[in-house]
Amino acid sequence: MPPCGASLWKLCSDRGTVRVSRSVLAVPASEWKMINKGSLSRADLFFLDLEDAVAPDSKDGARMNVIRALEELDWHGRPTFYRLNALDTSHFYKDVIEVIEEAGDRLDLILVPKVGRPKDLQALDILLTSVELNAGLEPGKIKLEAQIETAEGLVNIEGIAHSTSRLEALVFGPGDYAASIRMPQTSIGTMDEWDESYPGHRFHYAMHRIVVAARAAGLRAIDGPAANYRDEKGLRKSCLLARSLGFDGKWCIHPGQVEVVNEVFSPTERELAWAKKVVSAYEEANFTGSGSISVDGQMVDAASIRMAQNTLDLARGVGMIQE
C-alpha cells in the first residue's frame, strides 16, 4: 500500500471525480532529504515549494530538485505537484519554462501563490499552453491551484475561480492575507491574543467566501497551515473550524501534522452511520414508493440526502468504505 493509503480520485462532485485532499504537505524544494521524507508521509497530497520555503540564492538549485523529483521520485500514486514563485517575481518564468520543458510530461499540478486577479491565471494559462505545445504535451494537461492570500485576491475571488478550466482548487493563505489587510497576528493559523479582542472568528469572512467561490465553480477548498507544528491542540481546533465551514482539507508544514489533519477531515463514525441510514432510508422509500423519509425520528429532505452522499463519497475516497 502506498504511504498515503487513500485513492486520490474517488470523491465525486458536479464536475466529476476530484482529488481527495484532506492533508496537503508543503516540502521545501531546496532540501532533498525533506523531499524524500515528504514522499513517505501519509499526506493525501504533497508539493515541492519554490516560493517562501526557499531562500533567493537557492532558487535555481531548488528548481533543479523539482525536475529531479519529477523524473526520479516515487510519488506513490499521488499527483506530482510544486509551487512556483509569484508572477511578479524574477523567478516565475524559469519556474514554468525550465520545469515543464525538462519534465512536463510527468507533471500534474502547479500551485500559484498570491493570485490577485483572473488575468493572473489567464496569463499563466497562455504561457503553459505555449510551453506544452513546444514540449509535445497535450494543452491543458497541467492543472492549477490558486492561493488567495491578499485583499485583492479576495475581492476578485469569483472571477479567479472561473478564470481557467485548468483550475482545481482555491487555497487560503492566512499569513500573507493578514499582512495584506494589516491585521495584527502573532500565530499563523491558530488563535492568538488578538483573537480575544474580537467577538467571533477574525478569518470567518475570508474563509467562508473562499469556500463559497470554490463550490460555485466546482473546485476544492483548502485551508492554510498552522505555523506552530508542535501545537497539536491548536492544530486540531483550526482543522475543526475549517471543516465546519466546508473546507476539504488543510495545509501541513510538518509531517507530524498529517495524522491530525487526516483524522479531522475524515468522516467520524457517527457521521458515517448517519449517512448510511439516510441513504438506506432513501433507497427503501424509492423502492416502496413512499413519499416521505424519516431517520431516527427526523424527517429527511433532499438536502439531507445530498449531505449523506457527500459523506459516503469522502469515506470511500479515504478508504473507510471498501466497495
BELCOR-V756485 format. One line per field, one symbol per residue. ss: DSSP state (A for helix, B for strand, O for the rest). phi: phi as a letter, one per 20 degrees, with the letter a starting at -180 (. if undefined). psi: psi as a letter, one per 30 degrees, with the letter a starting at -180 (. if undefined). Layout:
ss = ???
phi = ???
psi = ???
This chain:
ss = OOOOOOOOOOBBBOOBBBOOOOBBBBBBOOOAAAAAAAAOOOOOBBBBBOOOOOOAAAAAAAAAAAAAAAAAOOOOOOOOBBBOOOOOOOOAAAAAAAAAAAAAAAOOBBBBOOOOOAAAAAAAAAAAAAAAAAOOOOOOOOBBBBBBOOAAAAAOAAAAAOOOOOBBBBBBOAAAAAAAOOOOOOOOOOOOAAAAAOOOOOOAAAAAAAAAAAAAOOOBBBBOOOOOOOOAAAAAAAAAAAAAAOOOBBBBOOAAAAAAAAAAOOOOAAAAAAAAAAAAAAAAAAAAOOOOOBBOOBBOOAAAAAAAAAAAAAAAAOOOOOO
phi = .fgfmcfecdeebfdoecffbfcceecgfedffffffffefeffcbceedefecfgfdffffffffffffedfeelneffbbdeegfedfegfffefffffebffdddccedelfdbgffffffgffgffffffemeffnfeeccdedbbgffffdfffffdfbfffdbdcedffffgffemefbdbfncfcffffedfqefdggfffffffffffdmdfccffedfefeefffffffffffffeofeabfcdbgfeffffgffedfffffffffffffffffffffemfecccclndfddffffffffgfffffffdnfcdf
psi = klefgkkghfkkafgbklkkhekjkkkkffjeeeeeeefflgkelklkkfcffklefgeeeeeeeeeeeeefkjghflkkklklllfglffeeeeeeeeeeegffgkekkkjlhkflefeeeeeeeeeeeeeeegglkkfekllkkkjgleeeeegeeeefgfkffkflkkkjeeeeeeeghkkkfjkflkafffffkiakfgeeeeeeeeeeeefghllkklaljejffieeeeeeeeeeeeffgkfakkkgkfffeeeeeeeglkleeeeeeeeeeeeeeeeeeefgkflkkkhgkkkaeeeeeeeeeeeeeeeeggfkk.
